[in-house]
Amino acid sequence: MIEKCMFPVAGYGTRFLPATKSMPKEMLPIVNKPLVQYGVEEAIEAGMTTCALVTGRGKRAIADHFDISYELEHQIAGSGKEAYLDSIRNVLDRGVFTMVRQREMKGLGHAILTGETLVGNVPFGVVLSDDLCINDGPGVLAQMVELYNQFRCSIVAIMEVPEEEVHKYGVIAGEALKEGIYRVDRMVEKPKPEAAPSNLAIIGRYILTPDIFDIIRETEPGANGEVQLTDALQTQAERGCVMAYKFKGRRFDCGSVPGFVEATDYVYHNIYSQL
């Protein structure tokens, strides 16, 4: 069983300034729940109850969210408002939270490497909170765990995107083993449309085997001096095996304002209003 999940949450969230000047972007609420909590709930559902948060300066609110607020709980104890805390209490009862700071923003690969001490020499999940995934059945990570149990290698979640949007993503190409499952041959980070190997884009859900840490250490920085996880996964695919999985469910790009608004509208009308 995969028991650990890493959450790289050190980014600045510049697309949401000025809101994110003093508030972590991962704490932006989709209706009444912060983005990062949706990701943590998905991880816990998949059995990943140890949540490793790779944070940065100005991210204290995330640590505080996954802790008890004695003053607040005392003030609303016995009132109707106490029920509003049920979801986070459930998370705190089931999850264990560890944290380390990423001192410099050097890319997703660097963030993953920063979290190595929290994960150790075991396979682990990764959730990028910007990507909100909504499912009627099992969550994306739970689906990927089933696949990992079969293939025992790193797995990336993918979806088809319009050709004009491939430059926003890491893009894969590979052999289709069965419907929605590919053995990856090639990965390109944010290619130009004419250079993209396909329109199958990686979204913010991964299962990684621990050898990825040594590979990241060997990986040279790419554009903007950042260490790209995609480059490390390409090396891993060449040396062994990386699978790509076209997940079931709906994904919202909450790292962009339009995607955030779309997600809020969807959750309000399809989930929150039915509670």
Secondary structure, DSSP 8 states (H G I E B T S, - for coil): ---EEEEE-----GGGTTGGGSS-GGG-EETTEEHHHHHHHHHHHTT--EEEEEE-TT-HHHHHHTS--HHHHHHHTTSGGGGGGHHHHHHHHH-EEEEEE--S---HHHHHHHTHHHH-SS-EEEE-TTEEEE-SSS-HHHHHHHHHHHH-SEEEEEEE--GGGGGGSEEEEEEEEETTEEEEEEEEES--GGG-S-SEEEEEEEEE-TTHHHHHHH----GGG---HHHHHHHHHHHS-EEEEE-SSEEEETTSHHHHHHHHHHHHHHTGGG-
